Amino acid sequence: MSKISSNIKFLRKKKGLTQQQFADQIGIKRSLVGAYEEERAEPKYDLLKNIASFFEISIDDFINETINEKWAPKPKGDPANLRVLSISVDKDDNENIELVPMKASAGYLNGYADPEYVAQLPKFYLPMFKQGTYRAFEIKGDSMLPLQSGTIIIGEYQENWGDVKPGETYVFISRNDGVVYKRAGNKYKENKKLKLVSDNPAYDPYDVNAEDVLEIWKAKAYISTHLPMPAPEPTMESLTSMMAQMQRSIANLNSNN
């Protein structure tokens, strides 16, 4: 059972409502409540917001958390310290891939958790990315060559930062550095520093404080206007070097037999 269907069923029963009573409260047909709870259909996004509001929980928790007797709402502390993911959907309820262009990078630090801000970002949909939540970021600079400045990285939202793997590439959103595309130099640990590594050796690795990190998106694909160049034609010098290497290899094999 999906989280949404199980959450509706659990919360409805916790309030002591029948399917008909719940349907009357939120203004839909009882048959739809049954379809949602039996996972034969999913509510549209606007209805999801209404249901979450009816149960007095956040839309983020309602969609992403498994709500049961052990569940507790996220603390109402400083919003800057909470991980709140805002998404947008198309007319068919498919999650959009929102694009954060270079010129919007600074504004994204303030608006990443604001549904209205996220809804205003350019958006598109790729059928190859059906599972998960994705966002696209335009990168700048030459720290990740051969990917050129202006390349768009498509990242998958990392809800569990403990899954970050050293050596793999991510888009890191942090208070001090903004939007950066780097390799993870170590595993994420709360209250520890996270090392970020450039592919361009001209740039030294550097550390960011864990508490400064706002979002992490695992790189899954990229879009670029710079197409790969063909391999260079072999020269007489390179062919001679290859032949010499082959002769050395054969000699080594003969000497070992």
Buried (B, 14 or more C-beta within 10 A) or exposed (E): EEBBBBBBBBBBEEEEBEBEEBBBEBEBEBEBBBBBBEEEEBBEBEBBBBBBEBBEBBBBBBBBBEBEEEEEEEEEEEEEEEBBBBBBBEEEEEBBBBBBBBEBBEEBBEBBBEBEBBBBBEBEBBEEBEEEBBBBBBBBBBBBBEBBBBBBBBBBBBEEBEEBEEEEBBBBBBEEBBBBBBBBBBBBEEEEBBBBBBBEEEBEEBEBEBEBBBBBBBBBBBBBEEEEEEEEEEEEEEEEEEEEEEEEEEEEEEEEE
